[in-house]
Amino acid sequence: MEIPGITFPLLGSFELDFLPYFTVFGWKIYWYGVIIAVGFLLAVIYTVKNASSFGLTEDDVIDTLIWAVPLGIIGARLYYVIFYRDANGLNPYFDGFNDLRDIVTVWEGGLAIYGGVIGGVIGLVIATRLKKISGKAMLDVISFGLLIGQSIGRWGNFTNRECFGRETTVPWRMGLVYSYKTFYYHPAFLYESLWNVIGFLLLHFWVRKKRKFDGQLFLCYLAWYGLGRLFIEGLRTDSLYVGSSNLRVSQLLAGLTCLFAAGFMIYVMVFRHPEPEELWVNREQKKAPAAAPAAPETEAKELMSEERFDEELSDAFRILGGGSDTDAEEELEEAVEEAAAESTLSELTETAKKSGEVLAEAEEAAAGNGGPADEGTEEIRKTVSEVFESVEAEGGAPEQEPAGPENEAASETDVTEEPDGTANEPEEEDTEPSEET
């Protein structure tokens, strides 16, 4: 059988003359199969990468394809062999037992896209039910893959010199160059490829942003593809027919699916008023676990206790700076540094006890050396008491309390000791000052 060359007068006078296959180690590999594989691969890549936008995972898509692809191939082949008729109006696939084996010879050609969609949807329903995920959301994301695969796959028909329309004289006509004559036809494969590209762009850049309910994009796919196929199928010369009638199967199915999809979308939008919150992706996001929890309450309390403890001990150190001896200051400074290094509540409690002891010794030393009067001593005791109270509030239980007024040495005059050890005499008042006993 002669394999014609291909020409497009609109693009010039050149002619494409190539075989529909190439050989590898003597095996024929058809360009049709290669192009279909490339389209399928790109469709899978896009679908997997965009699954999360529909509340699905990459594994969900792959698991669904494991069911949908084999059943899609079976459906595409059965659709073709059921409706195929030869020039005599007979179906050669069911004419004797030996011919039944030809049904499985997919590599020889004979697939129908509508049969593939039907089989693929059946596989999708099975997979999504087994995984307990939204079948409608999966149909939405698969719609993009269908348009990608079909727009690329139609160029496989180009390499096979098939799926062209009736003869025409339009400027963009395609010519099949035989040795004896050149015939010009409608490039029906090109029409459908471009129609699918436009549909993909519309779904990707516009419709998906306005999606109101799961399954809406798949209905848009059915309506869009059905509308285009309804007219393109009427141009083709290799259509499948219903029995011996002149009714084209794919044209009839395209019209019905287009009407059904458009009508159902109108019904849902008008009478059901879907909201985006009802989409599977939004429901899955609501069920998603919250982000990493905050730090445990006990740990937060310990951090707060440590900071408060440092501040209050620092206040006590500043008060004692005017009335305690140098050794007491050094001990208290060491206690503050020790407290800052502690990280647990129990260690803070022990440090608080030690600080109380240091402060008590400092108060006794100050009283014995003519230190602060009752007011200063009471301020020191109050500050340390606050330290103990903060530790107790965080869970500690110190046993020692700071020295009270009954254990302090009373001072009758306000005489303070400077850091250099000299006494600071009180200012002279109207009444006669009393001597210190």
GUMI-529509 format. One line per 5 residues: for each residue x, z, y of C-alpha. Coordinates in nm, 4 decimals. Layout:
% residues N
X Z Y  ...
% end
This chain:
% residues 437
0.0000 0.0000 0.0000  0.1382 -0.1023 0.3343  0.2190 0.1804 0.5781  0.1479 0.0534 0.9308  0.3481 0.1264 1.2397
0.1955 0.3104 1.5341  0.1848 0.2024 1.8969  0.0247 0.3223 2.2200  -0.0061 0.0372 2.4714  -0.0519 0.2817 2.7585
0.2953 0.4229 2.6929  0.4733 0.0894 2.6528  0.5407 -0.1767 2.3960  0.7423 0.0398 2.1564  0.6356 0.0896 1.7947
0.6735 0.4017 1.5776  0.7643 0.2915 1.2283  0.8293 0.5844 0.9942  0.7229 0.7057 0.6533  0.4738 0.9909 0.6263
0.7269 1.1829 0.4198  1.0976 1.2450 0.3695  1.2867 1.3185 0.0524  1.5016 1.6172 -0.0448  1.6856 1.5853 -0.3777
1.4360 1.3209 -0.4785  1.1312 1.5299 -0.3853  0.8832 1.3879 -0.1370  0.8016 1.6294 0.1429  0.5189 1.5103 0.3636
0.5328 1.5574 0.7362  0.1699 1.6624 0.7161  0.2626 1.9715 0.5159  0.5552 2.0551 0.7438  0.3414 2.0307 1.0566
0.0636 2.2376 0.9008  0.3206 2.5028 0.8078  0.4602 2.5123 1.1620  0.1111 2.5475 1.3065  0.0309 2.8253 1.0622
0.3544 3.0094 1.1433  0.2959 2.9943 1.5187  -0.0628 3.1077 1.4708  0.0509 3.4080 1.2671  0.3174 3.5021 1.5221
0.0693 3.4938 1.8091  -0.1946 3.6841 1.6142  0.0445 3.9568 1.5025  0.1870 4.0046 1.8513  -0.1575 4.0364 2.0103
-0.3266 4.2468 1.7427  -0.2785 4.5713 1.9364  -0.4884 4.4344 2.2243  -0.7831 4.4392 1.9854  -0.7206 4.7833 1.8348
-0.5499 4.6417 1.5263  -0.2003 4.6686 1.3845  0.0407 4.4061 1.2590  -0.0165 4.5321 0.9051  -0.3914 4.4845 0.9508
-0.3361 4.1185 1.0345  -0.0918 4.0566 0.7502  -0.3175 4.2288 0.4954  -0.6109 4.0220 0.6160  -0.4133 3.6977 0.5880
-0.3260 3.7829 0.2276  -0.6963 3.7456 0.1528  -0.7953 3.4858 0.4114  -0.5261 3.2216 0.3529  -0.5768 3.1630 -0.0221
-0.9539 3.1654 0.0130  -0.9229 2.9384 0.3162  -0.7243 2.6817 0.1170  -0.9760 2.7007 -0.1682  -1.2632 2.6611 0.0776
-1.1002 2.3665 0.2532  -1.0414 2.1891 -0.0771  -1.3877 2.2566 -0.2199  -1.5544 2.1405 0.1009  -1.3685 1.8120 0.0736
-1.4224 1.7425 -0.2965  -1.7905 1.8358 -0.2803  -1.8781 1.6020 0.0035  -1.6302 1.3200 -0.0573  -1.7696 0.9805 -0.1513
-1.5821 0.6622 -0.2293  -1.6743 0.3110 -0.1153  -1.9393 0.2929 -0.3881  -2.1023 0.6186 -0.2784  -1.9756 0.8103 -0.5824
-1.7811 1.1345 -0.6053  -1.4748 1.0651 -0.8202  -1.3872 1.4344 -0.8566  -1.6863 1.5060 -1.0795  -1.6854 1.1867 -1.2850
-1.5529 1.3104 -1.6198  -1.3404 1.6021 -1.7417  -1.0065 1.4392 -1.6745  -1.0943 1.3962 -1.3088  -1.1592 1.7696 -1.2664
-0.7856 1.8261 -1.2690  -0.7596 1.6251 -0.9486  -0.9464 1.8997 -0.7670  -0.6343 2.1174 -0.7568  -0.3996 1.8428 -0.6370
-0.3998 1.9728 -0.2797  -0.0565 1.8199 -0.2132  -0.2123 1.4755 -0.2386  -0.4354 1.5433 0.0602  -0.8013 1.6172 0.0980
-0.8683 1.9324 0.3028  -1.1482 1.9998 0.5504  -1.1100 2.2437 0.8375  -1.4660 2.3711 0.8254  -1.4260 2.4590 0.4585
-1.1042 2.6411 0.5474  -1.2799 2.8421 0.8195  -1.5628 2.9365 0.5830  -1.3238 3.0459 0.3069  -1.1001 3.2274 0.5525
-1.3901 3.4238 0.7002  -1.4951 3.5332 0.3520  -1.1424 3.6578 0.2865  -1.1393 3.8316 0.6259  -1.4611 4.0162 0.5513
-1.3252 4.1376 0.2171  -0.9956 4.2546 0.3688  -1.1465 4.4360 0.6662  -1.3976 4.6158 0.4476  -1.1251 4.7308 0.2131
-0.9157 4.8562 0.5063  -1.2206 4.9953 0.6901  -1.1377 4.8236 1.0163  -1.3508 4.6131 1.2482  -1.4140 4.2695 1.1023
-1.5492 4.1487 1.4369  -1.2325 4.2524 1.6206  -1.0266 4.0748 1.3543  -1.2374 3.7601 1.3993  -1.1588 3.7727 1.7707
-0.7833 3.7831 1.7276  -0.7919 3.5242 1.4459  -0.9766 3.2821 1.6761  -0.6586 3.2251 1.8731  -0.4714 3.1487 1.5523
-0.7333 2.8954 1.4492  -0.7043 2.7063 1.7761  -0.3234 2.7098 1.7602  -0.3159 2.5940 1.3997  -0.5723 2.3203 1.4502
-0.4166 2.1826 1.7683  -0.0790 2.1490 1.5954  -0.2092 2.0577 1.2520  -0.3936 1.7509 1.3807  -0.0567 1.5868 1.4381
-0.0136 1.5933 1.0625  -0.3072 1.3514 1.0549  -0.1148 1.1351 1.2976  0.1827 1.1079 1.0594  -0.0563 1.0167 0.7771
-0.2302 0.7497 0.9880  -0.5683 0.9167 0.9392  -0.8508 1.0830 1.1321  -0.8634 0.8024 1.3867  -1.1845 0.6706 1.5385
-1.3527 0.3370 1.5498  -1.2003 0.0324 1.7135  -1.1830 0.0382 2.0913  -1.0225 -0.1215 2.3951  -0.9804 0.1934 2.6073
-0.6427 0.2181 2.7852  -0.5303 0.5178 2.5756  -0.6109 0.3484 2.2434  -0.3847 0.3841 1.9410  -0.2674 0.0749 1.7540
-0.1953 0.0526 1.3805  0.0482 -0.2329 1.3336  0.0192 -0.4183 1.0033  0.2224 -0.7162 0.8983  -0.0665 -0.9457 0.9615
-0.2450 -0.7815 1.2577  -0.2615 -0.4842 1.4926  -0.5836 -0.2845 1.5108  -0.6663 -0.0482 1.7971  -0.8659 0.2698 1.7472
-0.9709 0.5858 1.9253  -0.6965 0.8459 1.8665  -0.9503 1.1002 1.7416  -0.6769 1.3335 1.6175  -0.5383 1.3478 1.9735
-0.8810 1.4214 2.1203  -0.9300 1.7157 1.8899  -0.5772 1.8455 1.9410  -0.6147 1.8439 2.3186  -0.9627 1.9961 2.2950
-0.8228 2.2849 2.0923  -0.5349 2.3364 2.3372  -0.7813 2.3624 2.6248  -0.9940 2.6034 2.4230  -0.6926 2.8223 2.3504
-0.5943 2.8351 2.7170  -0.9477 2.9292 2.8187  -0.9679 3.2068 2.5614  -0.6211 3.3412 2.6353  -0.6249 3.3412 3.0154
-0.9917 3.3863 3.1006  -1.2422 3.4741 2.8300  -1.0445 3.7589 2.6686  -1.0317 3.9402 3.0034  -1.4111 3.9327 3.0238
-1.4743 4.0355 2.6638  -1.7717 4.2695 2.6351  -1.8218 4.3054 2.2608  -1.6312 4.2546 1.9380  -1.6833 3.9098 1.7903
-1.7383 3.7481 2.1296  -1.4181 3.5436 2.1182  -1.4969 3.4152 1.7706  -1.8396 3.3053 1.8903  -1.6687 3.1317 2.1837
-1.4408 2.9562 1.9357  -1.7356 2.8385 1.7263  -1.9222 2.7151 2.0339  -1.6205 2.5438 2.1895  -1.4868 2.3809 1.8746
-1.8359 2.2869 1.7587  -1.9129 2.1174 2.0878  -1.5980 1.9073 2.0755  -1.6217 1.8274 1.7063  -1.9850 1.7208 1.7506
-1.8751 1.4247 1.9631  -1.5328 1.3540 1.8137  -1.6689 1.3415 1.4595  -1.9074 1.0677 1.5700  -1.6086 0.8460 1.6487
-1.4313 0.8831 1.3156  -1.4438 0.6331 1.0319  -1.3423 0.8672 0.7503  -1.6151 1.1311 0.7790  -1.7716 1.3174 0.4865
-2.1430 1.2556 0.4405  -2.4355 1.4452 0.2985  -2.5033 1.2663 -0.0312  -2.5772 0.9006 0.0163  -2.7199 0.9517 0.3663
-2.5612 0.8584 0.6958  -2.5557 1.2218 0.8070  -2.2017 1.3434 0.8711  -2.1504 1.6890 0.7263  -1.8996 1.8172 0.9816
-2.0972 1.6755 1.2720  -2.4102 1.8514 1.1525  -2.2237 2.1778 1.0957  -2.0530 2.1518 1.4358  -2.3846 2.1138 1.6145
-2.5448 2.4040 1.4273  -2.2548 2.6435 1.4803  -2.2330 2.5521 1.8488  -2.6013 2.6234 1.9039  -2.5948 2.9422 1.6990
-2.2840 3.0833 1.8690  -2.4022 3.0036 2.2209  -2.7509 3.1351 2.1537  -2.6295 3.4577 1.9949  -2.3916 3.5279 2.2848
-2.6746 3.4802 2.5341  -2.8993 3.7107 2.3314  -2.6382 3.9875 2.3166  -2.5522 3.9678 2.6855  -2.9146 3.9577 2.8025
-3.0853 4.2002 2.5664  -2.8155 4.4351 2.4394  -2.6062 4.4755 2.7543  -2.2771 4.5548 2.5775  -2.0182 4.7671 2.7546
-1.6388 4.7387 2.7176  -1.6283 5.1031 2.6059  -1.7925 4.9935 2.2812  -1.5049 4.7623 2.1892  -1.3115 4.8584 1.8785
-0.9855 4.8857 2.0733  -1.1347 5.1352 2.3192  -1.2910 5.3441 2.0436  -0.9577 5.3542 1.8615  -0.7798 5.4674 2.1759
-1.0237 5.7544 2.2178  -0.9574 5.8660 1.8611  -0.5814 5.8386 1.9013  -0.4024 6.1759 1.8967  -0.2951 6.3166 2.2270
0.0619 6.2903 2.3356  0.3199 6.5477 2.2320  0.1839 6.8987 2.3061  0.3334 7.1119 2.5771  0.5867 7.3844 2.5008
0.4437 7.6785 2.3043  0.2946 7.9544 2.5155  0.5372 8.2163 2.3911  0.8356 8.0027 2.4824  0.6953 7.9433 2.8302
0.6399 8.3156 2.8762  0.9970 8.3926 2.7761  1.1300 8.1425 3.0284  0.9109 8.2902 3.3022  1.0128 8.6422 3.2082
1.3810 8.5543 3.2262  1.3439 8.4038 3.5743  1.1429 8.6998 3.7076  1.3867 8.9443 3.5513  1.6820 8.7781 3.7236
1.5086 8.7874 4.0618  1.4025 9.1500 4.0403  1.7420 9.2731 3.9203  1.9007 9.0799 4.2049  1.6740 9.2662 4.4489
1.7789 9.5978 4.2971  2.1446 9.5031 4.3327  2.0984 9.4264 4.7012  1.9294 9.7656 4.7613  2.2007 9.9607 4.5823
2.4660 9.7752 4.7782  2.4195 10.0151 5.0654  2.4181 10.3453 4.8746  2.5840 10.3248 4.5332  2.9493 10.3460 4.4515
3.1669 10.0515 4.3561  3.1555 10.1223 3.9845  2.7758 10.1265 3.9832  2.7685 9.7945 4.1655  3.0040 9.6387 3.9142
2.8003 9.7706 3.6207  2.4763 9.6446 3.7734  2.6330 9.3034 3.8428  2.7407 9.2852 3.4795  2.3863 9.3736 3.3727
2.2436 9.0937 3.5888  2.4878 8.8404 3.4429  2.4057 8.9647 3.0966  2.0319 8.9297 3.1630  2.0756 8.5724 3.2856
2.2504 8.4819 2.9607  1.9742 8.6246 2.7400  1.7088 8.3774 2.6097  1.4743 8.5802 2.3940  1.2228 8.8458 2.4873
1.3777 9.1154 2.2676  1.7174 9.0698 2.4278  1.5601 9.0856 2.7716  1.3995 9.4182 2.6767  1.7336 9.5649 2.5714
1.8907 9.4452 2.8959  1.6080 9.6068 3.0923  1.6747 9.9397 2.9195  2.0448 9.9170 3.0014  1.9680 9.8294 3.3636
1.7456 10.1368 3.3887  2.0301 10.3562 3.2721  2.2730 10.1981 3.5152  2.0283 10.2459 3.8023  1.9671 10.6078 3.7101
2.3419 10.6759 3.7118  2.3741 10.4954 4.0423  2.0984 10.7072 4.1949  2.2585 11.0293 4.0754  2.5946 10.9171 4.2107
2.4401 10.8229 4.5432  2.2617 11.1604 4.5698  2.5782 11.3520 4.4819  2.7819 11.1608 4.7414  2.5320 11.1953 5.0193
2.3616 10.8676 4.9328  2.0243 10.7346 5.0286  1.7389 10.9549 5.1260  1.4141 10.9916 4.9348  1.2796 10.6677 5.0788
1.5746 10.4598 4.9521  1.5706 10.6296 4.6136  1.2006 10.5650 4.5752  1.2560 10.1969 4.6606  1.5240 10.1685 4.3918
1.3027 10.3349 4.1338  1.0092 10.1110 4.2286  1.2181 9.7940 4.1886  1.3446 9.8924 3.8456  0.9910 9.9948 3.7424
0.8748 9.6466 3.8314  1.1442 9.5077 3.6044  1.0169 9.7193 3.3156  0.6560 9.6260 3.3856  0.7381 9.2522 3.3818
0.9127 9.2891 3.0454  0.6244 9.4929 2.9035  0.3760 9.2301 3.0256  0.5640 8.9626 2.8310  0.5581 9.1576 2.5054
0.8512 9.3973 2.5326  0.8251 9.7721 2.4805  1.1075 9.9569 2.6557  1.1167 10.3235 2.5742  1.3180 10.4485 2.8693
1.1652 10.4762 3.2148  1.3616 10.4859 3.5346  1.4339 10.8233 3.6823  1.1459 10.9712 3.8829  1.1512 11.1653 4.2033
1.1702 11.4959 4.0148  1.5125 11.4020 3.8800  1.6483 11.2882 4.2122  1.8558 11.5071 4.4423  1.6620 11.5592 4.7638
1.8361 11.4935 5.0902  1.7387 11.6660 5.4087  1.9136 11.4255 5.6421  1.9481 11.0511 5.6543  2.3169 11.0106 5.5934
2.4288 10.6874 5.4302  2.7630 10.5969 5.2912  2.9350 10.2828 5.4037  3.1028 10.0605 5.1403  3.4407 10.1958 5.2487
3.3280 10.5510 5.1601  3.2951 10.6922 5.5158  2.9803 10.8722 5.6219  2.7527 10.7218 5.8767  2.6209 10.9961 6.1050
2.2530 10.9789 6.1981  2.1584 10.8886 6.5495  2.0946 11.1806 6.7825  1.7277 11.2491 6.8454  1.5403 11.4788 7.0854
1.5320 11.7622 6.8314  1.8485 11.9284 6.7147  1.9796 11.7759 6.3940  2.0143 12.0039 6.0964  2.3334 12.0268 5.9003
2.3544 11.9004 5.5430  2.3719 12.1745 5.2848
% end
